Amino acid sequence: MVRVSRRHNAIRRAQRRVRFLCVLSLLQVTGRVRLRRREPLALRRLPLSFFMLARERWRLGRLLHNRHLYMSREFVPKSTNWCLCVLDSLPEHTWRLFMRMDRSTFTHLAGLLEPHLR
């Protein structure tokens, strides 16, 4: 089972809410749905879902703005010993999870880069 961060879950939830509120706003504007609320007369012209949609879009924007700057606390940098001893002995599936490529592709790329690393 793939682990997903709380931040990623929050982004997914915010995206679903924005989609739902867009549909709800359209239904309110067309008159197919009416939500009851208690607000001053000045605010009654705009559907309630517009305010909820604006808030949720702001929240989604904040979550997406710097999502690549955050790193999970469970991340542990691997040592050279781990790369030389443990990684080579992993099964193919686990190798692909760490390296995101086949062993043959990695060997080919390592062979191409080796002359430049000397």
C-alpha positions as CSV (number, residue, x, y, z in Angstrom):
1,M,0.0,0.0,0.0
2,V,1.4,3.4,-1.0
3,R,1.8,6.0,1.8
4,V,0.4,9.4,1.1
5,S,1.3,12.4,3.2
6,R,-1.2,14.5,5.1
7,R,-0.4,17.4,2.8
8,H,-1.2,15.4,-0.3
9,N,-4.5,14.3,1.3
10,A,-5.3,17.9,2.1
11,I,-4.6,18.9,-1.5
12,R,-6.9,16.1,-2.8
13,R,-9.6,17.1,-0.3
14,A,-9.4,20.8,-1.4
15,Q,-9.6,19.8,-5.1
16,R,-12.7,17.7,-4.5
17,R,-14.3,20.6,-2.5
18,V,-13.5,23.1,-5.2
19,R,-15.1,20.8,-7.9
20,F,-18.2,20.2,-5.7
21,L,-18.6,23.9,-4.9
22,C,-18.3,24.9,-8.6
23,V,-21.2,22.6,-9.4
24,L,-23.2,23.8,-6.4
25,S,-22.6,27.4,-7.5
26,L,-23.8,26.7,-11.0
27,L,-26.9,25.0,-9.6
28,Q,-27.6,28.0,-7.3
29,V,-27.1,30.5,-10.1
30,T,-29.5,28.6,-12.4
31,G,-32.0,28.4,-9.6
32,R,-32.1,24.6,-9.3
33,V,-30.9,24.6,-5.7
34,R,-31.6,27.1,-3.0
35,L,-29.7,27.1,0.3
36,R,-31.3,28.9,3.3
37,R,-29.1,31.3,5.2
38,R,-29.2,34.2,7.6
39,E,-27.3,37.2,6.2
40,P,-27.8,40.9,5.6
41,L,-29.6,42.0,2.5
42,A,-26.4,43.2,0.8
43,L,-25.0,39.6,0.8
44,R,-28.2,37.9,-0.3
45,R,-27.5,38.7,-4.0
46,L,-24.5,36.3,-4.1
47,P,-25.0,32.6,-3.5
48,L,-23.5,31.2,-0.3
49,S,-21.5,28.7,-2.3
50,F,-19.5,31.6,-3.9
51,F,-18.1,32.5,-0.5
52,M,-17.3,28.9,0.3
53,L,-15.8,28.4,-3.2
54,A,-13.5,31.5,-2.8
55,R,-12.3,30.3,0.6
56,E,-11.6,26.8,-0.7
57,R,-9.8,28.1,-3.8
58,W,-7.6,30.3,-1.6
59,R,-6.8,27.3,0.6
60,L,-6.0,25.1,-2.4
61,G,-3.8,27.9,-3.8
62,R,-1.8,28.1,-0.6
63,L,-1.4,24.3,-0.5
64,L,-0.2,24.1,-4.1
65,H,2.0,27.2,-4.0
66,N,4.9,25.6,-2.2
67,R,4.1,21.9,-2.1
68,H,7.5,21.0,-3.6
69,L,9.4,22.8,-0.8
70,Y,8.2,20.3,1.9
71,M,10.0,17.0,2.6
72,S,8.6,14.2,4.6
73,R,10.1,13.8,8.1
74,E,10.5,10.1,7.4
75,F,13.1,10.8,4.7
76,V,16.5,9.4,5.7
77,P,19.4,10.0,3.3
78,K,21.0,6.7,2.4
79,S,24.7,6.1,3.0
80,T,27.3,5.0,0.4
81,N,27.5,1.6,2.1
82,W,23.7,1.2,1.7
83,C,24.0,2.0,-2.0
84,L,26.9,-0.4,-2.6
85,C,25.7,-3.3,-0.5
86,V,22.0,-3.2,0.3
87,L,20.6,-1.7,-2.9
88,D,22.3,-4.3,-5.2
89,S,20.8,-7.2,-3.2
90,L,17.2,-5.8,-3.3
91,P,14.6,-7.6,-5.5
92,E,13.6,-6.0,-8.8
93,H,10.4,-4.5,-7.6
94,T,12.0,-2.8,-4.6
95,W,14.9,-1.6,-6.8
96,R,12.4,0.1,-9.1
97,L,10.7,1.8,-6.1
98,F,14.0,3.4,-5.0
99,M,15.7,4.0,-8.4
100,R,12.6,4.5,-10.6
101,M,14.3,2.6,-13.5
102,D,15.3,-1.0,-14.4
103,R,18.6,-2.4,-13.4
104,S,19.6,-2.6,-17.1
105,T,18.8,1.1,-17.7
106,F,20.8,2.0,-14.5
107,T,23.8,-0.1,-15.7
108,H,23.7,1.6,-19.1
109,L,23.5,5.1,-17.6
110,A,26.3,4.3,-15.2
111,G,28.4,3.1,-18.0
112,L,27.8,6.3,-20.0
113,L,28.7,8.5,-17.0
114,E,31.7,6.6,-15.7
115,P,34.3,8.2,-18.1
116,H,33.1,11.7,-16.9
117,L,33.4,10.9,-13.2
118,R,37.2,10.1,-13.3
